[in-house]
């Protein structure tokens, strides 16, 4: 087992690739009473096509990654959650655009819970009756989200940014698409993406790594998947131009909501630079819109934003975007104010003291977050599938200069990359 020493944060990461190709990472946290594990595959909603060895291409129904996640929790008519509960553990899962993750936390019975996790994810129990039952459950989930203003606004905005990238498709799929799912396609997808070579297991908590890896090896002995199918990487290359400039909706909200999206070019950088770009942009955004910035103070004092104001940064290999928004009674004025700030960023002077404060804040926040097992496990998985390590953040953050941040201004100042959505309350004519 390989050991990676991170002396700066006093952490040791253990890593081993098992005979079946599964990457296992173990992070001991002495003094913690809880353990946390994630078992992840890079199957997400943006993957739409697989191909057989013979060249046969299969188009995947939208929502199949999420559907498969749901189905794995039903094993021979027994709910997996109840099995974990008997072992004093809490289990969950989530599907995102780029990956699916299964996880649990426990204070006891770590080895037994790891066996449960590995077994239910790797050995599905698919029946046509169970698949049809799941369709009705997910159909209700789809309808629920169709009634949620935040989800509707977010998905509408993604569709206005991207013309043909599959990130614009809902992770849950549609009622029509999930009705195309059957046992055969679920089996093919599971064999393709849940192959141990395509997955990563991360465990952190108070355990002895050498002992735990031997237990995991026994569980995984003789477990192999076929490689009859492989992913077809047919995601179209993106430019910076947003598909639509602005959209207005009337939904069930009490206060108007305004959201500005700024489309980004695909990262097409080295994996290390992807993390650096994310950190650079986080610093830039904090300097421009952080709570200590003059821009934020002006926006809040002018009544253009309230405490709901927030910014989200998303960078992946094939797409990226910023979201900036707030509840506001003055959406048009907020639109003008934000775009005025962004259009003048070329003249934005970065104060050296503020730059180092921001860097220190990011580094300090990361070190503090290492007290959260959930943060460590989930963020480690995120960066793993991007080809980098969570624990590289400190060194990369240290390497960032004011020049790096200044050069990143162009990522926010191109008006052709802007798309906005304003959600107004539904008018009551009564």
ChimeraX attribute file (.defattr): number of C-alpha atoms within 10 A of each C-alpha:
attribute: neighborCount
match mode: 1-to-1
recipient: residues
	/A:1	13
	/A:2	10
	/A:3	13
	/A:4	13
	/A:5	12
	/A:6	12
	/A:7	8
	/A:8	9
	/A:9	11
	/A:10	7
	/A:11	15
	/A:12	15
	/A:13	16
	/A:14	20
	/A:15	19
	/A:16	16
	/A:17	16
	/A:18	17
	/A:19	15
	/A:20	16
	/A:21	16
	/A:22	18
	/A:23	17
	/A:24	20
	/A:25	24
	/A:26	24
	/A:27	23
	/A:28	18
	/A:29	19
	/A:30	11
	/A:31	9
	/A:32	14
	/A:33	12
	/A:34	17
	/A:35	22
	/A:36	26
	/A:37	27
	/A:38	26
	/A:39	23
	/A:40	27
	/A:41	22
	/A:42	24
	/A:43	26
	/A:44	22
	/A:45	27
	/A:46	24
	/A:47	25
	/A:48	21
	/A:49	17
	/A:50	21
	/A:51	16
	/A:52	16
	/A:53	10
	/A:54	8
	/A:55	10
	/A:56	9
	/A:57	15
	/A:58	16
	/A:59	12
	/A:60	19
	/A:61	20
	/A:62	25
	/A:63	25
	/A:64	26
	/A:65	31
	/A:66	24
	/A:67	21
	/A:68	22
	/A:69	18
	/A:70	17
	/A:71	20
	/A:72	19
	/A:73	21
	/A:74	18
	/A:75	16
	/A:76	12
	/A:77	9
	/A:78	10
	/A:79	12
	/A:80	18
	/A:81	15
	/A:82	13
	/A:83	15
	/A:84	21
	/A:85	13
	/A:86	10
	/A:87	16
	/A:88	16
	/A:89	21
	/A:90	18
	/A:91	23
	/A:92	13
	/A:93	16
	/A:94	15
	/A:95	24
	/A:96	18
	/A:97	20
	/A:98	19
	/A:99	21
	/A:100	24
	/A:101	25
	/A:102	22
	/A:103	22
	/A:104	23
	/A:105	23
	/A:106	20
	/A:107	16
	/A:108	14
	/A:109	13
	/A:110	24
	/A:111	14
	/A:112	12
	/A:113	24
	/A:114	23
	/A:115	15
	/A:116	18
	/A:117	20
	/A:118	17
	/A:119	13
	/A:120	16
	/A:121	21
	/A:122	19
	/A:123	12
	/A:124	18
	/A:125	17
	/A:126	19
	/A:127	14
	/A:128	12
	/A:129	10
	/A:130	17
	/A:131	21
	/A:132	15
	/A:133	12
	/A:134	18
	/A:135	19
	/A:136	14
	/A:137	12
	/A:138	20
	/A:139	17
	/A:140	13
	/A:141	12
	/A:142	17
	/A:143	12
	/A:144	11
	/A:145	13
	/A:146	14
	/A:147	12
	/A:148	13
	/A:149	16
	/A:150	16
	/A:151	14
	/A:152	15
	/A:153	23
	/A:154	16
	/A:155	17
	/A:156	18
	/A:157	25
	/A:158	21
	/A:159	20
	/A:160	21
	/A:161	27
	/A:162	20
	/A:163	17
	/A:164	14
	/A:165	18
	/A:166	20
	/A:167	23
	/A:168	20
	/A:169	19
	/A:170	20
	/A:171	22
	/A:172	22
	/A:173	21
	/A:174	17
	/A:175	17
	/A:176	11
	/A:177	14
	/A:178	23
	/A:179	15
	/A:180	13
	/A:181	21
	/A:182	18
	/A:183	16
	/A:184	11
	/A:185	16
	/A:186	20
	/A:187	14
	/A:188	19
	/A:189	22
	/A:190	20
	/A:191	19
	/A:192	23
	/A:193	24
	/A:194	21
	/A:195	20
	/A:196	24
	/A:197	18
	/A:198	16
	/A:199	22
	/A:200	22
	/A:201	24
	/A:202	22
	/A:203	27
	/A:204	24
	/A:205	23
	/A:206	18
	/A:207	21
	/A:208	13
	/A:209	20
	/A:210	11
	/A:211	9
	/A:212	15
	/A:213	19
	/A:214	11
	/A:215	15
	/A:216	17
	/A:217	17
	/A:218	11
	/A:219	15
	/A:220	20
	/A:221	11
	/A:222	10
	/A:223	12
	/A:224	15
	/A:225	16
	/A:226	9
	/A:227	13
	/A:228	12
	/A:229	20
	/A:230	18
	/A:231	17
	/A:232	15
	/A:233	11
	/A:234	13
	/A:235	16
	/A:236	12
	/A:237	11
	/A:238	18
	/A:239	14
	/A:240	21
	/A:241	20
	/A:242	24
	/A:243	19
	/A:244	18
	/A:245	18
	/A:246	17
	/A:247	14
	/A:248	13
	/A:249	17
	/A:250	14
	/A:251	19
	/A:252	16
	/A:253	15
	/A:254	11
	/A:255	14
	/A:256	20
	/A:257	25
	/A:258	25
	/A:259	24
	/A:260	23
	/A:261	27
	/A:262	24
	/A:263	29
	/A:264	25
	/A:265	19
	/A:266	18
	/A:267	18
	/A:268	12
	/A:269	11
	/A:270	13
	/A:271	18
	/A:272	16
	/A:273	14
	/A:274	21
	/A:275	24
	/A:276	20
	/A:277	19
	/A:278	16
	/A:279	20
	/A:280	23
	/A:281	21
	/A:282	20
	/A:283	26
	/A:284	23
	/A:285	19
	/A:286	20
	/A:287	24
	/A:288	20
	/A:289	21
	/A:290	18
	/A:291	12
	/A:292	12
	/A:293	13
	/A:294	13
	/A:295	17
	/A:296	19
	/A:297	14
	/A:298	13
	/A:299	17
	/A:300	15
	/A:301	11
	/A:302	13
	/A:303	13
	/A:304	22
	/A:305	24
	/A:306	16
	/A:307	8
	/A:308	11
	/A:309	18
	/A:310	15
	/A:311	18
	/A:312	12
	/A:313	16
	/A:314	12
	/A:315	19
	/A:316	20
	/A:317	15
	/A:318	17
	/A:319	23
	/A:320	18
	/A:321	22
	/A:322	19
	/A:323	19
	/A:324	18
	/A:325	24
	/A:326	21
	/A:327	23
	/A:328	22
	/A:329	17
	/A:330	16
	/A:331	22
	/A:332	12
	/A:333	14
	/A:334	23
	/A:335	18
	/A:336	11
	/A:337	16
	/A:338	17
	/A:339	17
	/A:340	12
	/A:341	15
	/A:342	19
	/A:343	17
	/A:344	11
	/A:345	16
	/A:346	15
	/A:347	9
	/A:348	14
	/A:349	10
	/A:350	15
	/A:351	11
	/A:352	11
	/A:353	9
	/A:354	15
	/A:355	18
	/A:356	15
	/A:357	14
	/A:358	18
	/A:359	22
	/A:360	14
	/A:361	13
	/A:362	19
	/A:363	17
	/A:364	12
	/A:365	11
	/A:366	17
	/A:367	15
	/A:368	10
	/A:369	13
	/A:370	16
	/A:371	12
	/A:372	11
	/A:373	21
	/A:374	19
	/A:375	14
	/A:376	21
	/A:377	24
	/A:378	20
	/A:379	14
	/A:380	19
	/A:381	27
	/A:382	19
	/A:383	18
	/A:384	15
	/A:385	19
	/A:386	19
	/A:387	13
	/A:388	19
	/A:389	17
	/A:390	17
	/A:391	19
	/A:392	14
	/A:393	19
	/A:394	17
	/A:395	12
	/A:396	16
	/A:397	18
	/A:398	12
	/A:399	10
	/A:400	16
	/A:401	14
	/A:402	16
	/A:403	9
	/A:404	15
	/A:405	20
	/A:406	18
	/A:407	12
	/A:408	17
	/A:409	20
	/A:410	12
	/A:411	17
	/A:412	23
	/A:413	19
	/A:414	16
	/A:415	16
	/A:416	14
	/A:417	22
	/A:418	26
	/A:419	23
	/A:420	22
	/A:421	24
	/A:422	22
	/A:423	25
	/A:424	20
	/A:425	14
	/A:426	13
	/A:427	9
	/A:428	5
	/A:429	4
	/A:430	3
